[in-house]
C-alpha cells in the first residue's frame, strides 16, 4: 500500500527583461548608432527530487512561488542579468499533474532528477538588432517575453519509511496511533487490522516520516498462510522494520519464540527482508509480568540488540522510539 500526499501549487516563472533603447554617444563619434543591449532571461521554476525530503509537509504553509524576472538591457551592448532559477525540492516518488486537466506531466522518481515546471521568459532584444539600411536609428526595442504560470498538483506516492511487524495482537495499531494522527481500529483480539494502515510521524527537529502498520503475520505466512504473501509484499517496500513483541505474553520455555517466528517468515519470503534494518521493540510494558518477561527476553541466548521498551497504550518510551527512527532514517 502506498501513502499518497497531495498539494496544489501555483508557480510562476520570471518575465524576461526588456531590451534597451540606447545610442552610442562619444566624443568625435556623434552618430555612433544604436547599441542597446538585450534584456535578461527570467528565472525558471524547477522541481528537483531528493532523498532529503520524505513528505510534502514543507509546502503546508506556502503554495505560491515566483521566480525573479530578468533585468533590462543596458547601453554599450550590455545584456541585463538573468533572473535566478527557483528550485523546489520534492521527495522521490512525486507525480506532478496539471491541476486543471489532471494530466500527468512528470514522475520524479530518482534522486537528483529535475524538471522545469515553468520556463522563464526570454529577454527582449535591444535596438541594436533593429538597425538596417532603411532604419539607422531605431528608437524602439523588444519587450521581454512573459513567464509561465501554472497550477500544479503534486501527488506523493511514497513507500512507508517504517513498517511495524509482529504477531497478531502485538499492539502495532496502538503504536501507529501513538506515533501519528492515524486512527486505526484497535481491539484486544487477533487480526483487528486486515489492511495496512499508514500514518505520518512528526519527530522534534527532524523530517516527518511515514509509518505503516502491517497486519499481523503468522507462522507459514511466507507460504501464503493467512494473507501472508499480501502482507509480506508491504513489508518489502519499507526502509526500516520495527519488530513489535508482546512483552506480556512470552512463552515460559522460549521467550524469543515470537521474535523467531516473524524473523523466520521474513527470511523465508525474501533474503532482502532478513537483511533490512530492524529495531526490536517490547510492547505492553505497563502490563503485569511484562518487566520480568522483558528481562528473560534480553538475557536469552541469541537475543537481538538493541531492544526498546515501550507501552503503546500509555506512551511510555514512544517518543524515544520516534526519535531513534528519525535518526536512522537520516
TAWO-V485522 format. One record per residue. N is the residue number from 1. RES is the residue in one small letter. SS is DSSP state (H for helix, E for strand, L for the rest). D_LAST is the distance of its C-alpha to the last C-alpha in whole Angstrom. Layout:
BEGIN
n | res | ss | d_last
N | RES | SS | D_LAST
N | RES | SS | D_LAST
END
This chain:
BEGIN
n | res | ss | d_last
1 | x | L | 23
2 | x | L | 21
3 | x | E | 19
4 | x | E | 21
5 | x | E | 20
6 | x | E | 23
7 | x | E | 24
8 | x | E | 27
9 | x | E | 27
10 | x | E | 30
11 | x | E | 29
12 | x | E | 32
13 | x | L | 32
14 | x | L | 35
15 | x | L | 38
16 | x | L | 40
17 | x | L | 42
18 | x | L | 46
19 | x | L | 48
20 | x | L | 50
21 | x | L | 54
22 | x | L | 55
23 | x | E | 58
24 | x | L | 59
25 | x | L | 61
26 | x | E | 62
27 | x | L | 65
28 | x | L | 68
29 | x | E | 66
30 | x | L | 67
31 | x | L | 66
32 | x | L | 62
33 | x | L | 61
34 | x | E | 58
35 | x | L | 55
36 | x | L | 52
37 | x | L | 49
38 | x | L | 46
39 | x | L | 44
40 | x | L | 40
41 | x | L | 38
42 | x | L | 36
43 | x | L | 32
44 | x | L | 30
45 | x | E | 27
46 | x | E | 25
47 | x | E | 22
48 | x | E | 19
49 | x | E | 16
50 | x | E | 13
51 | x | L | 9
52 | x | L | 8
53 | x | L | 10
54 | x | L | 10
55 | x | L | 14
56 | x | L | 17
57 | x | H | 16
58 | x | H | 17
59 | x | H | 20
60 | x | L | 21
61 | x | L | 24
62 | x | L | 25
63 | x | L | 26
64 | x | E | 28
65 | x | E | 28
66 | x | E | 30
67 | x | L | 30
68 | x | L | 33
69 | x | L | 36
70 | x | L | 38
71 | x | L | 40
72 | x | L | 44
73 | x | L | 46
74 | x | E | 48
75 | x | L | 51
76 | x | L | 52
77 | x | L | 50
78 | x | E | 47
79 | x | L | 44
80 | x | L | 42
81 | x | L | 38
82 | x | L | 36
83 | x | L | 33
84 | x | L | 30
85 | x | L | 28
86 | x | E | 25
87 | x | E | 22
88 | x | E | 20
89 | x | E | 16
90 | x | E | 16
91 | x | E | 14
92 | x | L | 15
93 | x | L | 18
94 | x | E | 19
95 | x | E | 23
96 | x | E | 25
97 | x | E | 29
98 | x | E | 32
99 | x | L | 32
100 | x | L | 36
101 | x | L | 37
102 | x | L | 33
103 | x | L | 33
104 | x | E | 30
105 | x | E | 30
106 | x | E | 27
107 | x | E | 24
108 | x | E | 21
109 | x | L | 19
110 | x | L | 18
111 | x | L | 15
112 | x | L | 17
113 | x | L | 20
114 | x | E | 22
115 | x | E | 25
116 | x | E | 28
117 | x | E | 28
118 | x | E | 31
119 | x | L | 33
120 | x | L | 35
121 | x | L | 38
122 | x | L | 40
123 | x | L | 42
124 | x | L | 46
125 | x | L | 48
126 | x | L | 51
127 | x | H | 54
128 | x | H | 55
129 | x | H | 54
130 | x | H | 57
131 | x | L | 60
132 | x | E | 62
133 | x | L | 66
134 | x | L | 67
135 | x | E | 64
136 | x | L | 64
137 | x | L | 63
138 | x | L | 60
139 | x | L | 59
140 | x | L | 56
141 | x | L | 53
142 | x | L | 50
143 | x | L | 48
144 | x | L | 44
145 | x | L | 43
146 | x | L | 41
147 | x | L | 37
148 | x | L | 36
149 | x | E | 35
150 | x | E | 33
151 | x | E | 32
152 | x | E | 29
153 | x | E | 27
154 | x | E | 23
155 | x | E | 23
156 | x | E | 19
157 | x | E | 20
158 | x | E | 16
159 | x | L | 16
160 | x | L | 15
161 | x | L | 11
162 | x | E | 13
163 | x | E | 16
164 | x | E | 19
165 | x | E | 21
166 | x | L | 24
167 | x | E | 28
168 | x | L | 30
169 | x | L | 30
170 | x | L | 27
171 | x | L | 26
172 | x | H | 23
173 | x | H | 24
174 | x | H | 25
175 | x | H | 21
176 | x | H | 20
177 | x | H | 23
178 | x | H | 21
179 | x | H | 18
180 | x | E | 19
181 | x | L | 22
182 | x | L | 23
183 | x | L | 26
184 | x | L | 27
185 | x | L | 30
186 | x | L | 30
187 | x | L | 33
188 | x | L | 34
189 | x | L | 35
190 | x | L | 34
191 | x | L | 32
192 | x | L | 32
193 | x | L | 29
194 | x | L | 31
195 | x | L | 28
196 | x | L | 24
197 | x | E | 23
198 | x | E | 20
199 | x | E | 18
200 | x | E | 16
201 | x | E | 14
202 | x | L | 14
203 | x | L | 12
204 | x | L | 13
205 | x | L | 12
206 | x | L | 8
207 | x | L | 8
208 | x | L | 11
209 | x | E | 10
210 | x | E | 13
211 | x | E | 15
212 | x | E | 18
213 | x | E | 21
214 | x | L | 22
215 | x | L | 26
216 | x | L | 28
217 | x | E | 28
218 | x | L | 31
219 | x | L | 33
220 | x | L | 34
221 | x | H | 31
222 | x | H | 31
223 | x | H | 34
224 | x | L | 34
225 | x | L | 35
226 | x | L | 34
227 | x | L | 32
228 | x | H | 30
229 | x | H | 30
230 | x | H | 29
231 | x | H | 26
232 | x | H | 25
233 | x | H | 24
234 | x | H | 22
235 | x | H | 20
236 | x | H | 20
237 | x | L | 18
238 | x | L | 15
239 | x | L | 11
240 | x | E | 12
241 | x | E | 15
242 | x | E | 16
243 | x | E | 20
244 | x | E | 22
245 | x | E | 25
246 | x | E | 28
247 | x | L | 29
248 | x | L | 32
249 | x | L | 33
250 | x | L | 33
251 | x | L | 36
252 | x | L | 38
253 | x | L | 39
254 | x | L | 35
255 | x | L | 32
256 | x | L | 30
257 | x | H | 32
258 | x | H | 29
259 | x | H | 26
260 | x | H | 28
261 | x | H | 30
262 | x | H | 26
263 | x | H | 25
264 | x | H | 28
265 | x | H | 28
266 | x | H | 24
267 | x | H | 25
268 | x | H | 29
269 | x | H | 28
270 | x | L | 25
271 | x | H | 24
272 | x | H | 21
273 | x | H | 20
274 | x | H | 21
275 | x | L | 19
276 | x | L | 16
277 | x | L | 13
278 | x | E | 15
279 | x | E | 15
280 | x | E | 19
281 | x | E | 20
282 | x | E | 24
283 | x | E | 25
284 | x | L | 28
285 | x | L | 28
286 | x | L | 30
287 | x | L | 33
288 | x | L | 36
289 | x | L | 36
290 | x | H | 32
291 | x | H | 31
292 | x | H | 34
293 | x | H | 32
294 | x | H | 29
295 | x | H | 31
296 | x | H | 32
297 | x | H | 29
298 | x | H | 27
299 | x | H | 31
300 | x | L | 31
301 | x | L | 32
302 | x | L | 28
303 | x | L | 26
304 | x | L | 23
305 | x | L | 20
306 | x | L | 19
307 | x | E | 20
308 | x | E | 19
309 | x | E | 22
310 | x | L | 22
311 | x | L | 25
312 | x | L | 24
313 | x | L | 27
314 | x | L | 27
315 | x | L | 24
316 | x | L | 24
317 | x | L | 20
318 | x | H | 19
319 | x | H | 17
320 | x | H | 15
321 | x | H | 14
322 | x | H | 12
323 | x | H | 11
324 | x | H | 10
325 | x | H | 9
326 | x | H | 6
327 | x | H | 5
328 | x | H | 5
329 | x | H | 4
330 | x | L | 0
END
